[in-house]
Amino acid sequence: MLADTHFFPRPTIFRCAVALILTLPMTSQAVASDIGCDAKRKHLEQQLAQANASGQSHHAAGLRRALSAVEEHCTTASLIDDSRQTLADLEDERKEQREALDEATQDDDREDIAKHQRKLKRLDAEIISEQHRLTALEALEE
């Protein structure tokens, strides 16, 4: 809301692009430490400790199974494959939403147009986030 006032002028596209280019390598390295198998294991261990502390035995049992699966099967390569599949699924969903938006535009259905535009915006953000995750995972593999 403050960004729309005259006190905070909107940055130019050039400034945003430069900032992104300068921070992307740092972001990929920082994110990489938070997304690998070790990070999954640590997250599950934290959840398990919370479930045990609150007496949620069924939840704790499920978390122990998940933790065991991560310890046995998680590899950076498998995380990269999962990320690539997620990206492909998101791209497919984006294509479907684009087609639905085109149809709504032809029908001049303002509500549908707005709905599909919102969904496309959300999908674009998810795609960018997953692309960053994939880049960070690939950096882990190197």
KOLTI-551877 format. One record per atom (N, C-alpha, C): residue in one letter; z, x, y. Coordinates in steps of 0.05 Angstrom, whole numbers, padded with zeros to 5 digits. Example, Ala and Ser with C-alpha at 12.3 -4.5 7.8 and 13.67 -1.06 7.14 Angstrom:
REM KOLTI-551877
<res: A w: 00156 u: 00264 v: -00114>
<res: A w: 00156 u: 00246 v: -00090>
<res: A w: 00156 u: 00264 v: -00066>
<res: S w: 00142 u: 00257 v: -00045>
<res: S w: 00143 u: 00273 v: -00021>
<res: S w: 00157 u: 00258 v: 00001>
REM end
This chain:
REM KOLTI-551877
<res: M w: 00000 u: 00016 v: -00024>
<res: M w: 00000 u: 00000 v: 00000>
<res: M w: 00000 u: 00017 v: 00025>
<res: L w: 00016 u: 00039 v: 00025>
<res: L w: 00016 u: 00057 v: 00048>
<res: L w: -00010 u: 00071 v: 00052>
<res: A w: -00025 u: 00075 v: 00031>
<res: A w: -00051 u: 00090 v: 00033>
<res: A w: -00071 u: 00074 v: 00049>
<res: D w: -00067 u: 00048 v: 00052>
<res: D w: -00085 u: 00031 v: 00067>
<res: D w: -00079 u: 00031 v: 00097>
<res: T w: -00058 u: 00043 v: 00105>
<res: T w: -00051 u: 00044 v: 00134>
<res: T w: -00065 u: 00067 v: 00147>
<res: H w: -00065 u: 00068 v: 00173>
<res: H w: -00078 u: 00089 v: 00188>
<res: H w: -00063 u: 00115 v: 00187>
<res: F w: -00038 u: 00115 v: 00177>
<res: F w: -00022 u: 00139 v: 00176>
<res: F w: -00031 u: 00157 v: 00153>
<res: F w: -00042 u: 00145 v: 00132>
<res: F w: -00051 u: 00160 v: 00108>
<res: F w: -00081 u: 00156 v: 00104>
<res: P w: -00097 u: 00171 v: 00117>
<res: P w: -00126 u: 00167 v: 00114>
<res: P w: -00134 u: 00173 v: 00085>
<res: R w: -00154 u: 00158 v: 00076>
<res: R w: -00163 u: 00162 v: 00048>
<res: R w: -00177 u: 00189 v: 00046>
<res: P w: -00171 u: 00203 v: 00024>
<res: P w: -00184 u: 00229 v: 00021>
<res: P w: -00213 u: 00225 v: 00014>
<res: T w: -00229 u: 00244 v: 00022>
<res: T w: -00257 u: 00242 v: 00016>
<res: T w: -00262 u: 00247 v: -00013>
<res: I w: -00285 u: 00239 v: -00023>
<res: I w: -00292 u: 00243 v: -00051>
<res: I w: -00292 u: 00273 v: -00057>
<res: F w: -00302 u: 00289 v: -00037>
<res: F w: -00303 u: 00318 v: -00041>
<res: F w: -00275 u: 00329 v: -00046>
<res: R w: -00256 u: 00321 v: -00029>
<res: R w: -00228 u: 00331 v: -00033>
<res: R w: -00217 u: 00324 v: -00060>
<res: C w: -00222 u: 00299 v: -00068>
<res: C w: -00212 u: 00290 v: -00095>
<res: C w: -00225 u: 00306 v: -00117>
<res: A w: -00251 u: 00311 v: -00115>
<res: A w: -00265 u: 00326 v: -00135>
<res: A w: -00255 u: 00355 v: -00137>
<res: V w: -00251 u: 00367 v: -00114>
<res: V w: -00240 u: 00394 v: -00113>
<res: V w: -00212 u: 00395 v: -00125>
<res: A w: -00195 u: 00376 v: -00118>
<res: A w: -00168 u: 00375 v: -00130>
<res: A w: -00169 u: 00372 v: -00160>
<res: L w: -00187 u: 00355 v: -00169>
<res: L w: -00189 u: 00351 v: -00198>
<res: L w: -00198 u: 00376 v: -00212>
<res: I w: -00218 u: 00389 v: -00201>
<res: I w: -00229 u: 00413 v: -00214>
<res: I w: -00208 u: 00435 v: -00214>
<res: L w: -00193 u: 00437 v: -00193>
<res: L w: -00173 u: 00458 v: -00192>
<res: L w: -00149 u: 00453 v: -00211>
<res: T w: -00142 u: 00428 v: -00215>
<res: T w: -00119 u: 00421 v: -00231>
<res: T w: -00125 u: 00416 v: -00260>
<res: L w: -00150 u: 00410 v: -00267>
<res: L w: -00157 u: 00403 v: -00295>
<res: L w: -00148 u: 00424 v: -00315>
<res: P w: -00154 u: 00450 v: -00311>
<res: P w: -00145 u: 00469 v: -00331>
<res: P w: -00114 u: 00470 v: -00334>
<res: M w: -00100 u: 00468 v: -00313>
<res: M w: -00071 u: 00467 v: -00314>
<res: M w: -00061 u: 00442 v: -00328>
<res: T w: -00074 u: 00420 v: -00322>
<res: T w: -00066 u: 00394 v: -00334>
<res: T w: -00071 u: 00395 v: -00364>
<res: S w: -00094 u: 00406 v: -00372>
<res: S w: -00100 u: 00408 v: -00401>
<res: S w: -00079 u: 00424 v: -00416>
<res: Q w: -00071 u: 00447 v: -00404>
<res: Q w: -00051 u: 00464 v: -00417>
<res: Q w: -00024 u: 00450 v: -00418>
<res: A w: -00016 u: 00437 v: -00396>
<res: A w: 00010 u: 00423 v: -00395>
<res: A w: 00010 u: 00400 v: -00415>
<res: V w: -00011 u: 00385 v: -00416>
<res: V w: -00012 u: 00362 v: -00433>
<res: V w: -00013 u: 00371 v: -00462>
<res: A w: -00026 u: 00393 v: -00468>
<res: A w: -00029 u: 00403 v: -00495>
<res: A w: -00002 u: 00407 v: -00508>
<res: S w: 00017 u: 00416 v: -00493>
<res: S w: 00044 u: 00421 v: -00504>
<res: S w: 00058 u: 00394 v: -00510>
<res: D w: 00048 u: 00372 v: -00499>
<res: D w: 00061 u: 00346 v: -00503>
<res: D w: 00047 u: 00328 v: -00523>
<res: I w: 00025 u: 00338 v: -00535>
<res: I w: 00010 u: 00319 v: -00552>
<res: I w: 00005 u: 00329 v: -00580>
<res: G w: 00012 u: 00353 v: -00587>
<res: G w: 00007 u: 00363 v: -00613>
<res: G w: 00026 u: 00352 v: -00634>
<res: C w: 00024 u: 00362 v: -00658>
<res: C w: 00040 u: 00353 v: -00680>
<res: C w: 00070 u: 00358 v: -00675>
<res: D w: 00076 u: 00380 v: -00662>
<res: D w: 00104 u: 00385 v: -00655>
<res: D w: 00115 u: 00364 v: -00636>
<res: A w: 00099 u: 00356 v: -00617>
<res: A w: 00108 u: 00335 v: -00599>
<res: A w: 00112 u: 00309 v: -00613>
<res: K w: 00094 u: 00302 v: -00632>
<res: K w: 00097 u: 00277 v: -00647>
<res: K w: 00123 u: 00278 v: -00663>
<res: R w: 00128 u: 00301 v: -00676>
<res: R w: 00152 u: 00305 v: -00692>
<res: R w: 00177 u: 00302 v: -00675>
<res: K w: 00177 u: 00315 v: -00652>
<res: K w: 00201 u: 00314 v: -00634>
<res: K w: 00206 u: 00285 v: -00624>
<res: H w: 00184 u: 00271 v: -00618>
<res: H w: 00186 u: 00243 v: -00608>
<res: H w: 00198 u: 00226 v: -00630>
<res: L w: 00188 u: 00229 v: -00655>
<res: L w: 00199 u: 00213 v: -00677>
<res: L w: 00228 u: 00220 v: -00683>
<res: E w: 00235 u: 00246 v: -00680>
<res: E w: 00263 u: 00254 v: -00684>
<res: E w: 00282 u: 00241 v: -00664>
<res: Q w: 00272 u: 00240 v: -00639>
<res: Q w: 00288 u: 00227 v: -00617>
<res: Q w: 00292 u: 00198 v: -00623>
<res: Q w: 00270 u: 00184 v: -00631>
<res: Q w: 00272 u: 00156 v: -00638>
<res: Q w: 00291 u: 00151 v: -00661>
<res: L w: 00289 u: 00169 v: -00681>
<res: L w: 00306 u: 00167 v: -00705>
<res: L w: 00336 u: 00170 v: -00697>
<res: A w: 00342 u: 00189 v: -00680>
<res: A w: 00369 u: 00193 v: -00671>
<res: A w: 00379 u: 00168 v: -00656>
<res: Q w: 00362 u: 00156 v: -00640>
<res: Q w: 00370 u: 00131 v: -00625>
<res: Q w: 00375 u: 00108 v: -00645>
<res: A w: 00357 u: 00106 v: -00665>
<res: A w: 00360 u: 00084 v: -00684>
<res: A w: 00385 u: 00088 v: -00701>
<res: N w: 00391 u: 00112 v: -00709>
<res: N w: 00416 u: 00118 v: -00723>
<res: N w: 00440 u: 00112 v: -00706>
<res: A w: 00439 u: 00120 v: -00681>
<res: A w: 00462 u: 00116 v: -00663>
<res: A w: 00468 u: 00086 v: -00658>
<res: S w: 00447 u: 00070 v: -00658>
<res: S w: 00450 u: 00042 v: -00653>
<res: S w: 00452 u: 00025 v: -00678>
<res: G w: 00453 u: 00039 v: -00701>
<res: G w: 00458 u: 00024 v: -00727>
<res: G w: 00433 u: 00009 v: -00737>
<res: Q w: 00410 u: 00016 v: -00728>
<res: Q w: 00385 u: 00003 v: -00737>
<res: Q w: 00374 u: 00017 v: -00762>
<res: S w: 00386 u: 00010 v: -00785>
<res: S w: 00380 u: 00025 v: -00810>
<res: S w: 00351 u: 00020 v: -00819>
<res: H w: 00341 u: -00004 v: -00816>
<res: H w: 00313 u: -00009 v: -00825>
<res: H w: 00293 u: 00006 v: -00807>
<res: H w: 00299 u: 00005 v: -00782>
<res: H w: 00281 u: 00020 v: -00763>
<res: H w: 00283 u: 00050 v: -00769>
<res: A w: 00307 u: 00060 v: -00774>
<res: A w: 00311 u: 00088 v: -00780>
<res: A w: 00296 u: 00096 v: -00805>
<res: A w: 00296 u: 00079 v: -00825>
<res: A w: 00281 u: 00085 v: -00850>
<res: A w: 00251 u: 00087 v: -00845>
<res: G w: 00241 u: 00069 v: -00829>
<res: G w: 00212 u: 00070 v: -00822>
<res: G w: 00206 u: 00096 v: -00806>
<res: L w: 00223 u: 00103 v: -00788>
<res: L w: 00219 u: 00128 v: -00773>
<res: L w: 00220 u: 00153 v: -00791>
<res: R w: 00238 u: 00152 v: -00811>
<res: R w: 00239 u: 00175 v: -00830>
<res: R w: 00213 u: 00177 v: -00845>
<res: R w: 00202 u: 00154 v: -00853>
<res: R w: 00176 u: 00155 v: -00868>
<res: R w: 00154 u: 00166 v: -00849>
<res: A w: 00154 u: 00157 v: -00825>
<res: A w: 00134 u: 00166 v: -00805>
<res: A w: 00137 u: 00196 v: -00800>
<res: L w: 00162 u: 00205 v: -00798>
<res: L w: 00167 u: 00234 v: -00793>
<res: L w: 00158 u: 00250 v: -00817>
<res: S w: 00163 u: 00240 v: -00841>
<res: S w: 00154 u: 00254 v: -00865>
<res: S w: 00123 u: 00256 v: -00866>
<res: A w: 00110 u: 00234 v: -00858>
<res: A w: 00080 u: 00234 v: -00858>
<res: A w: 00070 u: 00254 v: -00838>
<res: V w: 00082 u: 00256 v: -00815>
<res: V w: 00074 u: 00275 v: -00794>
<res: V w: 00078 u: 00303 v: -00804>
<res: E w: 00101 u: 00308 v: -00816>
<res: E w: 00106 u: 00336 v: -00826>
<res: E w: 00087 u: 00343 v: -00849>
<res: E w: 00078 u: 00324 v: -00865>
<res: E w: 00061 u: 00330 v: -00888>
<res: E w: 00031 u: 00331 v: -00880>
<res: H w: 00022 u: 00314 v: -00862>
<res: H w: -00006 u: 00310 v: -00857>
<res: H w: -00017 u: 00316 v: -00830>
<res: C w: 00000 u: 00319 v: -00810>
<res: C w: -00009 u: 00323 v: -00783>
<res: C w: -00020 u: 00351 v: -00779>
<res: T w: -00045 u: 00352 v: -00769>
<res: T w: -00057 u: 00377 v: -00760>
<res: T w: -00071 u: 00372 v: -00734>
<res: T w: -00076 u: 00394 v: -00720>
<res: T w: -00090 u: 00391 v: -00694>
<res: T w: -00118 u: 00379 v: -00699>
<res: A w: -00130 u: 00388 v: -00721>
<res: A w: -00157 u: 00378 v: -00728>
<res: A w: -00156 u: 00347 v: -00732>
<res: S w: -00135 u: 00338 v: -00746>
<res: S w: -00134 u: 00309 v: -00751>
<res: S w: -00129 u: 00294 v: -00724>
<res: L w: -00113 u: 00305 v: -00706>
<res: L w: -00109 u: 00293 v: -00680>
<res: L w: -00135 u: 00292 v: -00664>
<res: I w: -00150 u: 00313 v: -00666>
<res: I w: -00176 u: 00314 v: -00652>
<res: I w: -00195 u: 00293 v: -00663>
<res: D w: -00196 u: 00290 v: -00690>
<res: D w: -00212 u: 00269 v: -00702>
<res: D w: -00204 u: 00242 v: -00693>
<res: D w: -00177 u: 00237 v: -00693>
<res: D w: -00167 u: 00211 v: -00684>
<res: D w: -00175 u: 00206 v: -00654>
<res: S w: -00173 u: 00226 v: -00638>
<res: S w: -00179 u: 00223 v: -00609>
<res: S w: -00209 u: 00217 v: -00606>
<res: R w: -00226 u: 00231 v: -00621>
<res: R w: -00255 u: 00226 v: -00619>
<res: R w: -00261 u: 00197 v: -00628>
<res: Q w: -00248 u: 00188 v: -00649>
<res: Q w: -00252 u: 00160 v: -00658>
<res: Q w: -00243 u: 00140 v: -00637>
<res: T w: -00220 u: 00146 v: -00625>
<res: T w: -00210 u: 00128 v: -00604>
<res: T w: -00230 u: 00127 v: -00581>
<res: L w: -00241 u: 00150 v: -00573>
<res: L w: -00261 u: 00150 v: -00552>
<res: L w: -00285 u: 00134 v: -00559>
<res: A w: -00295 u: 00137 v: -00584>
<res: A w: -00318 u: 00121 v: -00593>
<res: A w: -00312 u: 00091 v: -00592>
<res: D w: -00288 u: 00083 v: -00601>
<res: D w: -00280 u: 00055 v: -00600>
<res: D w: -00278 u: 00045 v: -00571>
<res: L w: -00267 u: 00061 v: -00553>
<res: L w: -00265 u: 00053 v: -00525>
<res: L w: -00293 u: 00050 v: -00513>
<res: E w: -00311 u: 00068 v: -00520>
<res: E w: -00339 u: 00067 v: -00509>
<res: E w: -00353 u: 00042 v: -00519>
<res: D w: -00348 u: 00035 v: -00545>
<res: D w: -00360 u: 00010 v: -00556>
<res: D w: -00349 u: -00014 v: -00541>
<res: E w: -00323 u: -00014 v: -00537>
<res: E w: -00311 u: -00037 v: -00523>
<res: E w: -00321 u: -00038 v: -00494>
<res: R w: -00325 u: -00015 v: -00481>
<res: R w: -00335 u: -00015 v: -00454>
<res: R w: -00363 u: -00027 v: -00453>
<res: K w: -00380 u: -00019 v: -00473>
<res: K w: -00407 u: -00030 v: -00475>
<res: K w: -00407 u: -00060 v: -00477>
<res: E w: -00389 u: -00071 v: -00494>
<res: E w: -00387 u: -00100 v: -00498>
<res: E w: -00378 u: -00113 v: -00472>
<res: Q w: -00359 u: -00101 v: -00458>
<res: Q w: -00350 u: -00113 v: -00433>
<res: Q w: -00372 u: -00112 v: -00411>
<res: R w: -00387 u: -00091 v: -00412>
<res: R w: -00409 u: -00088 v: -00393>
<res: R w: -00430 u: -00111 v: -00397>
<res: E w: -00436 u: -00116 v: -00423>
<res: E w: -00454 u: -00137 v: -00430>
<res: E w: -00443 u: -00164 v: -00422>
<res: A w: -00417 u: -00168 v: -00426>
<res: A w: -00405 u: -00194 v: -00418>
<res: A w: -00405 u: -00197 v: -00388>
<res: L w: -00401 u: -00175 v: -00374>
<res: L w: -00402 u: -00175 v: -00344>
<res: L w: -00430 u: -00183 v: -00335>
<res: D w: -00450 u: -00171 v: -00348>
<res: D w: -00478 u: -00177 v: -00340>
<res: D w: -00484 u: -00207 v: -00345>
<res: E w: -00474 u: -00217 v: -00367>
<res: E w: -00478 u: -00246 v: -00373>
<res: E w: -00464 u: -00263 v: -00352>
<res: A w: -00439 u: -00256 v: -00346>
<res: A w: -00424 u: -00272 v: -00326>
<res: A w: -00438 u: -00270 v: -00299>
<res: T w: -00450 u: -00247 v: -00293>
<res: T w: -00464 u: -00244 v: -00267>
<res: T w: -00489 u: -00262 v: -00267>
<res: Q w: -00503 u: -00263 v: -00289>
<res: Q w: -00527 u: -00280 v: -00290>
<res: Q w: -00519 u: -00310 v: -00287>
<res: D w: -00496 u: -00317 v: -00299>
<res: D w: -00486 u: -00345 v: -00297>
<res: D w: -00472 u: -00350 v: -00270>
<res: D w: -00468 u: -00329 v: -00254>
<res: D w: -00454 u: -00331 v: -00229>
<res: D w: -00426 u: -00343 v: -00232>
<res: D w: -00412 u: -00335 v: -00254>
<res: D w: -00386 u: -00344 v: -00260>
<res: D w: -00366 u: -00324 v: -00248>
<res: R w: -00356 u: -00331 v: -00224>
<res: R w: -00339 u: -00312 v: -00209>
<res: R w: -00313 u: -00304 v: -00224>
<res: E w: -00301 u: -00324 v: -00237>
<res: E w: -00276 u: -00317 v: -00252>
<res: E w: -00282 u: -00298 v: -00275>
<res: D w: -00303 u: -00303 v: -00290>
<res: D w: -00311 u: -00284 v: -00311>
<res: D w: -00319 u: -00257 v: -00301>
<res: I w: -00333 u: -00257 v: -00278>
<res: I w: -00341 u: -00231 v: -00266>
<res: I w: -00316 u: -00215 v: -00260>
<res: A w: -00297 u: -00228 v: -00247>
<res: A w: -00272 u: -00214 v: -00239>
<res: A w: -00257 u: -00204 v: -00264>
<res: K w: -00256 u: -00221 v: -00284>
<res: K w: -00241 u: -00214 v: -00309>
<res: K w: -00254 u: -00190 v: -00322>
<res: H w: -00280 u: -00190 v: -00325>
<res: H w: -00294 u: -00168 v: -00338>
<res: H w: -00293 u: -00142 v: -00321>
<res: Q w: -00293 u: -00145 v: -00295>
<res: Q w: -00290 u: -00122 v: -00277>
<res: Q w: -00263 u: -00109 v: -00281>
<res: R w: -00242 u: -00126 v: -00283>
<res: R w: -00215 u: -00115 v: -00288>
<res: R w: -00214 u: -00101 v: -00315>
<res: K w: -00226 u: -00113 v: -00335>
<res: K w: -00225 u: -00100 v: -00362>
<res: K w: -00241 u: -00074 v: -00362>
<res: L w: -00263 u: -00073 v: -00348>
<res: L w: -00279 u: -00048 v: -00346>
<res: L w: -00263 u: -00027 v: -00332>
<res: K w: -00249 u: -00034 v: -00311>
<res: K w: -00233 u: -00015 v: -00296>
<res: K w: -00211 u: -00003 v: -00314>
<res: R w: -00197 u: -00021 v: -00330>
<res: R w: -00177 u: -00012 v: -00348>
<res: R w: -00189 u: 00006 v: -00369>
<res: L w: -00212 u: -00002 v: -00380>
<res: L w: -00225 u: 00015 v: -00401>
<res: L w: -00233 u: 00042 v: -00390>
<res: D w: -00243 u: 00043 v: -00366>
<res: D w: -00251 u: 00068 v: -00353>
<res: D w: -00227 u: 00087 v: -00351>
<res: A w: -00204 u: 00075 v: -00343>
<res: A w: -00180 u: 00092 v: -00341>
<res: A w: -00171 u: 00102 v: -00369>
<res: E w: -00172 u: 00084 v: -00389>
<res: E w: -00165 u: 00093 v: -00416>
<res: E w: -00184 u: 00114 v: -00427>
<res: I w: -00209 u: 00112 v: -00420>
<res: I w: -00229 u: 00131 v: -00430>
<res: I w: -00223 u: 00158 v: -00417>
<res: I w: -00218 u: 00159 v: -00391>
<res: I w: -00212 u: 00184 v: -00377>
<res: I w: -00186 u: 00196 v: -00389>
<res: S w: -00166 u: 00180 v: -00394>
<res: S w: -00141 u: 00190 v: -00405>
<res: S w: -00146 u: 00202 v: -00433>
<res: E w: -00162 u: 00188 v: -00449>
<res: E w: -00167 u: 00198 v: -00476>
<res: E w: -00184 u: 00223 v: -00475>
<res: Q w: -00203 u: 00225 v: -00456>
<res: Q w: -00219 u: 00249 v: -00453>
<res: Q w: -00201 u: 00273 v: -00446>
<res: H w: -00181 u: 00269 v: -00429>
<res: H w: -00162 u: 00290 v: -00422>
<res: H w: -00146 u: 00298 v: -00446>
<res: R w: -00137 u: 00278 v: -00462>
<res: R w: -00122 u: 00283 v: -00486>
<res: R w: -00138 u: 00300 v: -00506>
<res: L w: -00163 u: 00293 v: -00509>
<res: L w: -00181 u: 00307 v: -00528>
<res: L w: -00185 u: 00336 v: -00518>
<res: T w: -00189 u: 00340 v: -00492>
<res: T w: -00192 u: 00367 v: -00481>
<res: T w: -00167 u: 00383 v: -00486>
<res: A w: -00144 u: 00371 v: -00483>
<res: A w: -00119 u: 00386 v: -00487>
<res: A w: -00116 u: 00392 v: -00517>
<res: L w: -00123 u: 00374 v: -00535>
<res: L w: -00121 u: 00379 v: -00563>
<res: L w: -00140 u: 00402 v: -00571>
<res: E w: -00164 u: 00401 v: -00560>
<res: E w: -00183 u: 00422 v: -00567>
<res: E w: -00173 u: 00449 v: -00557>
<res: A w: -00159 u: 00449 v: -00535>
<res: A w: -00147 u: 00474 v: -00525>
<res: A w: -00126 u: 00485 v: -00544>
<res: L w: -00112 u: 00467 v: -00557>
<res: L w: -00091 u: 00475 v: -00577>
<res: L w: -00104 u: 00489 v: -00601>
<res: E w: -00128 u: 00479 v: -00608>
<res: E w: -00142 u: 00490 v: -00631>
<res: E w: -00152 u: 00518 v: -00627>
<res: E w: -00157 u: 00525 v: -00602>
<res: E w: -00169 u: 00551 v: -00596>
<res: E w: -00150 u: 00574 v: -00599>
REM end
